[in-house]
Amino acid sequence: MNKGISWDDIPPLEEGVVDWEDKQRSLPENRAFVRLDRGAVSQLVEVREIVVWVATVTDMYGGTLVDISKGGLAAHLPVRLAMDTPVRVGVSLGCERVIVRGLVRHVTGQRDRYVTGIQFVDLAPDAAECIEGLYMAEVFCHAF
């Protein structure tokens, strides 16, 4: 610390001096989890596209990642899956291969390209840690 400056010279951070309304905590669209888009994930795991595998009771489909969070993911798939369809999802995120149960919660698109939102069911702690680690790495990369 500079000589001649004391801690008492620094103004207090009290009510009325600082706006303590934490606007950074609110997530877009009232989301429970922060999403990482495919560009951020691809850059972090150093691949061009993130392949996502989705298995239903009858079939398996390959697609590409749109975004991911600890709550679920969105993927481009070649078929329209019905809402609330139970699925098993697999995606390699560099740090680990995440395989998790999920439920189809959102589908948009047409012909052979559908954006399918899948909510994770009982995401394993190590998979949640991997996704959280990617988010932290993205934040760290933007800090510098």
TORPA-687704 format. One record per residue: x negated, y negated, z negated of N, C-alpha, C, CB in turn. Coordinates in steps of 0.02 Angstrom, whole numbers, plus 50000, padded with zeros to 5 digits. Glycine has a CB too. Layout:
<nodes>
XYZXYZXYZXYZ
...
</nodes>
This chain:
<nodes>
499585005950000500005000050000499564993850000500485000049939
499784988650034499394982450037499324979449967499724977350083
498734977049955498614973649891499014967149891497854972249879
499284965449836499674959249831500414960249844499404954249878
500624966149868501324967649878501524973049828501474970049952
502074971849794502314976849746502974979649772502394973849674
503164985149744503804988249762504384983449749503904994849723
504304979249700504834974449683504934969149737504674971049617
504434968249782504494963449836504964965949892503814961849865
505094972449893505514975449945506234974949922505314982849960
506694972149963507384971149940507724977849926507784967249993
508194977849879508564983949863509044985849918508934983149797
509194992249922509684994749970510324996149932509415001150007
510704990949920511304991449879511924990249921511284986649821
512504991849891513144990149922513154982649936513744992349877
513434980849991513484973750009512874971450049513554969649947
512294974550039511694972750076511634977250137511064973450031
511804983650129511754988550182512444991450195511244994250163
512614992350258513234995750276513125003250271513474993650349
513365006250219513245013350206513725017950243513295014650133
514155015150285514595019350325514145023350372515115015150365
514135029850363513695034150402514025036150468513495040350362
513935031950518514245033150583513905038750621514245026850624
513295040450603512935045750638513195052650621512205045250623
513525053450566513755060050546514355062550585513925060050473
514745057950613515335060250650515115062850718515845054450658
515355068750734515175072050796515695070350850515125079650787
515485070250913515955068850967516555073650965515605069251034
517135071050979517735075050985517885079050921517675079851043
517675076550864517795079750799517535086950798518535079650784
516975088150827516675094850829516385096650761516125095150882
516415103050745516125105450682515375106350688516465112050661
515125107550749514415108850760514145104650817514305116350775
513505103050814513175099350867513035104250924512505096050841
513185102050985513065106151044512405104251077513635105351094
512075109351104511495108251146511685110051217510875112551123
511575105451264511755107051333511215111351366511865100551373
511385114051425510935118751458510265115651475511265121451522
510265109251491509635105951508509155105951448509755098851531
509415104251390509005104151330508755111151312509395101151271
509205116051314509015122951297508505125551348509625127551294
508635124451412508165126851465507475123951455508435124951534
507445117551439506795114351428506445117251367506885106751420
506825118451314506525120951252506275128151258507025120551195
506635132351296506415139351303506035140451368507015143951300
505925134951406505515134851466505735139751520504805136451447
506385139551534506665143251591507135138451629507045149751568
507265140151692507695135851732508425136551715507595137251805
508655142651705509345143951687509375148951629509745146651747
509865148051587509975152651532510545157351553510145148851465
510385163751560510885168751579511295170851518510545174851613
511945171251527512405173351475512765179551499512905167651456
512795184751457513165190751473513785190951429512735197151464
514365192251460514995192651423515325199351440515465186551441
515445203351387515755209851396516455209751366515335215451364
516935212251405517615213251380517705220751371518155210251429
518285222951353518425230151345518325233751411519145231251320
518465230451467518445233851532517855232151577519065232251568
517555226251569517035224051616516485219951582517345219951671
515945218951620515405214551597515275209451652514765218551579
515165203151632515065197751680514435193851662515675193051682
514055192051713513485187751704513665180651722512885190151746
513405175951684513535168951697512945164751674514175166651662
513045158251673512515153751650512775149151595512245149451709
512325147451551512495143351493512675136251514511925143251443
513205133551484513385126451492513145122751430514155125551503
513335125251371513085122451308513175127651253513465115851290
512855126351195512875131051140512835127251074512305136351145
513155130051023513105127550955513165133550909513655122050939
513125132350844513215137850797513935140250796512995135750727
514385136450825515085138450826515295142350888515505132450822
514895141850941515065145451002514675142851062515795144951016
514895144851120514565142551181515065141751237514005147351202
514855138251288515235137851351514775140551405515475130451366
515075144351451514695147351505515085146951570514515154551489
514725146351625515025147051691515085154551704514605143451748
515695156951716515815164051730516165164651798516225167351674
516105170451831516415171351896517155173251892516045176651934
517425174251832518125176351824518465172051772518175183751805
519125171751775519515168251724519715173451672520155164751755
519455172651611519645177051556520255174051521519055178051507
520685178251496521285176051461521095173051393521785181751452
521485168151372521385165151306521445170551252521905159551293
521035169751200521025174151142520755181151157521705174751113
520465182151216520165188651232519555189751188519975189051307
519525195451153518915196851115518355198951163519045202451063
517765196351152517185197851195516565199051152517065192051245
516065201851184515395202151155514955198051201515125209651147
514565193551172514165188751211513425190051196514355181451193
513025189851249512295190351241511945184751278512045197151267
511465181651244511085176251274510385176251244511435169351264
509875175551286509185175251262508985167951254508705178951311
508805166151193508635159151178507905158151163509045156651120
507485162351190506765161451179506555164351112506575154251183
506815161451058506625163650992506935170450975506835158450939
507485171951008507805178350995508365179551044508065178750924
508555185751050509125187651091509735187651045509025194651125
510205183351059510805182751018511355186951049511035175251011
511605191651011512175195751031512695195150977511975203351043
513285192750996513795191050946514495192350973513725183750926
514955193750928515655194350947515945187350955516055198450894
516455186850997516765180351007517485180951032516365176251057
517815175251034518495174751060518515169251112519005173351003
518825170551169518905165551221519395160251195519145168651289
519165154051195519585148551168519765143251219519225145351112
519415143251277519535137951326519295140351394519185131351306
519685139151446519485140951514519715135551562519765147951535
519255133051603519435128251656519065130351719519255120951636
519305128251775518975129651838519435133051887518365133951826
519135135051943519515138351995519065142752037519855133152039
519375146952077519045151752121518565156152083518665148052176
517915155452095517435160052064516975156552015517035163552117
517175150751989516745147151943517185144151887516345141451979
517165147451830517575145351773517125143651714518075150951754
517255137951684516915136151622517325139351566516835128351612
517005143851530517345147751478517045146051410517295155351492
517465143551365517245142051297517385147951252517595135751270
516865150151217516915155951174516715154051103516475161851200
517165155451056517025154150986516685160350957517675152450946
516115159350923515775164850891516165167350831515065162850870
516135173950821516445177050762515885180550724517005182150783
515785178450661515275181350617514575181050647515455188650602
514355175150666513675174150691513175176050637513565166750713
512705180350654512195182650606511765176750584511755188250637
511545176850521511135171250496510505169950537510935172750424
510175175250562509565174150601509725170950669509195180850613
510305172650698510515169350760510695162050748511105173150791
511045160750692511215153750675510575149750664511665153550612
510085152850632509445149450620509085147950686509005153750574
509115152450733508805151450798509125145550834508865157850842
509795145250834510145139750867509995133150831510905140950868
509995133350765509835127350726509115125050740509925128650650
508665129950748507965128250764507905124850831507545134550763
508295127050880508295123650945508535116550939508725127550995
509055115550900509315108750890508785104450857509955108850847
508455107050805507935103150771507355101650818507675107050709
507165106350861506635105150909506835099650958506455111550947
507465099650979507715094451025507685087650992508445096051048
507895087250929507865080950893507135078650886508195081650823
506695083250869505995081650861505685079150927505605087850835
505855082450982505595080351048505815073251065505825085151102
506435071451048506685064751063506385059451017507435064651058
506115061550961505835056850913505175054050938505745060050845
504855057550984504195055351007504175053951079503685060350992
</nodes>
